[in-house]
Amino acid sequence: MTPQVQDIRLRRESRFLQIGEYKIFVEIDGSGPYILMTHGLGSNTNAFQPLTDIFSKQYTVVRIDWPGHGHSSLHRNGIKFSVPDLVYIIQMVVQKLHIPSVVLVGHSAGGVASMIAAAEYPEMVRGLAVLGAGRTRANQPASKSFTLSLARQARDVGTATTVDDMVAYNIPSRDSPLARALLRTVTASTSAEGYAQMCEALCADSHIDPDYSKIICPTCIIGGAADPISPVSVTDELVGLIATSGRAPKRFVLETGHMMIFEDINETANAIRTLLNDVTF
């Protein structure tokens, strides 16, 4: 008699959603309560593949490509996107997929948009994990100047030409060759215009920090001890700002650079698990 083999196949789907004048690429894995993962500058849904493999066994993991990143289009009429546009995309993905409530997991620029969404739509967001995120660069002259120089560089020579410099900046440690290789592959495939527009969005006057006291859901802030983009001081600043809501976020500092998902997937996943244990769907 042939023994029965348990069916371990999980939902796996990809599609495009028309959101305003953007075609947004979406990947959906697993079943159960919803987690929406959003990536940072020069990245795409593949940045979250390690976390998707872990959490899709118990949750429905939704990943999206930001405009001009991965498979998503830029604005059909050539209008540059903004951080408020990213927040709107989060809201509309949740609405179009009929998601009743969601945990947001955002890395870098994705974390920026996720914090704003959590503050503006508390009834929608049940939990928030922020990885390597920061605050607006519009009022930070040095950071703004550097980020806008990256936009000009991307348009002048493309992302593939400067990818090694970008990788070294994101992952300073040479002890993570596989993490560097993964990031190199992801970043080199990003369109120059998409990369440039994200840089400009992060520096624009339209990028306004949220009212952090309105982030009332369970929250964790994950930083990297060697992250030059969002240093530990920024992690601590965000923890303090969100604590004004009356609910102190959990704080995690990993022995990584900016790309903690690639550099230490186990500790990144453990931090997110700690958050999920506090979430009521």
ABEGO torsion letter per residue (X at the ends): XBBBBBBABBBBBBBBBBBEABBBBBBBBEBEBBBBBBBBBGBBAAAAAAAAAAAAAABBBBBBBBBGBEABBBBAAGBBBBAAAAAAAAAAAAAAAGBABBBBBBBEAAAAAAAAAAAABAAABABBBBBGBBBBAAABAAAAAAAAAAAAAAAAAEAAAAAAAAAAAABABAABAAAAAAAAAAAAABBAAAAAAAAAAAABAABBBBBAAABABBBBBBBBAABAABBAAAAAAAAAAAAAAGBBBBBBBBBBBABAAAABAAAAAAAAAAAAAABBX
